[in-house]
Amino acid sequence: MTSFEYVTVLISIVLGLGITQILTGVAKLIQRRERVRLYWPHLLWILFILFLHIQEWWVMYELKGYQPWRLPVFLFIMLYPINLFVMARLLFPDKMSGKKIDLKTYYYDNYRSIFALLVVSAILSIVYNVYILRLTIKDQFLQILLAVIFTLVALRNYSNKRLHQVLSLAVVIIMIITVIVEWDVWLVG
């Protein structure tokens, strides 16, 4: 077993736990569909955070040549998957049995925490890209822009429904465009 294989096992487990949280939450929403009032911006955030989990697992392969592995670097790299897991957990109410589930109310009660964690993710991503992947700050424009927007929305407590609808739609559109534009960059092999 290589050092890369060894350290990525725990990262994969944490990412798998986050994906499990999301898929279990979606399955529970489907099971209880007659008691669930859906809110499409919240569903887009679920999709986006699921994508972030899968993207993190995918780009982790870039570390295959990283040497030498030291515990502080590993702990830093683990922060992003841990943050994603916490976000995945916050996407769904604790208890979904026996009562009506209003995802719109749940979203507006919890979006500030989710956005704060999105800011943490963006900052971790920027630091990782600069110090581990050796990218420049100017290569991080999108992460910086998203961090600023999420910070403003979370700190200013913007609960304008139109803003949240536009923001959730914009993030998913950016995600799709990024996948298309980076099609030949995200290669394993």
Residue pairs with C-beta under 8 A, 6 or more apart in sequence:
3 67
3 68
3 69
4 63
4 64
4 65
4 66
4 69
6 69
7 69
7 74
7 77
8 60
8 63
10 78
11 57
11 60
11 77
11 78
11 81
12 57
12 60
14 78
14 81
14 82
14 84
14 85
15 53
15 56
15 57
15 81
15 84
15 85
17 85
18 53
18 81
18 84
18 85
18 87
18 88
18 89
19 50
19 53
19 54
19 88
21 85
21 88
21 89
21 91
21 92
22 46
22 49
22 50
22 53
22 88
22 91
23 50
25 46
25 88
25 91
25 92
26 46
28 92
28 96
29 36
29 38
29 92
29 96
29 101
29 103
32 96
32 97
32 101
35 99
35 100
35 101
36 96
36 100
36 101
36 103
37 100
37 101
37 102
37 103
37 104
38 103
39 102
39 103
39 104
39 106
39 107
40 165
40 168
41 107
41 164
41 165
41 167
41 168
41 169
42 91
42 103
42 104
42 106
42 107
42 168
43 103
44 168
44 169
44 171
44 172
45 91
45 107
45 114
45 168
45 171
46 91
47 172
48 168
48 171
48 172
48 175
49 84
49 87
49 88
49 91
50 88
51 175
52 84
52 87
52 121
53 81
53 84
53 88
56 80
56 81
56 84
58 186
58 188
59 186
61 188
62 133
63 77
63 132
66 132
73 132
76 127
76 128
77 128
77 132
79 124
80 121
80 124
80 125
80 128
83 117
83 120
83 121
83 124
84 121
86 117
87 114
87 117
87 118
87 121
90 110
90 113
90 114
90 117
91 114
93 101
93 106
107 164
108 159
108 164
111 153
111 154
111 159
111 164
112 154
112 157
115 150
115 151
115 153
115 154
116 150
116 154
118 146
118 147
118 150
119 147
119 150
119 151
119 154
122 143
122 144
122 146
122 147
122 150
123 147
125 140
125 143
126 137
126 140
126 143
126 144
126 147
129 135
129 139
129 140
129 143
130 136
130 137
130 140
137 144
142 174
142 178
146 171
149 167
152 158
153 163
153 164
153 167
158 164
179 186
